[in-house]
Amino acid sequence: MTLADRRERARLHSEAWRRAHGVGPRKPAQKPWLALGVSRSTYYRRKAKARRDAALAFETSCRREVLSRAEAFTRQLQRELAEAGRLHKIVQGIIGELRI
């Protein structure tokens, strides 16, 4: 048996073992940078930049939402404090009338 025959037999045995253990066939390598007409490093650099930009946009959006909720909470507290102040004046007036 030649070296090439042994290699082919080992390859087939390995493939049969993978199929028996549920390992599917490998997908062919995809090279999306070729479709865009750029180098591989440029493709991954742009992809990383897009990922960073998306994360920054999400973070900015979250910050805006948190600030918006904080401002709404502050306005609600101010309304409640104004109401508490108004009620305090009414109670002080009642207490003042009772002292007389």
Buried (B, 14 or more C-beta within 10 A) or exposed (E): EEEEEEEEEEEEEEEEEEEEEEEEEEEEEEEEBEEEEBEEEEBEEEEEEEEEEEEEEEEEEEEEEEEEEEEEEEEEEEEEEEEEEEEEEEEEEEEEEEEE
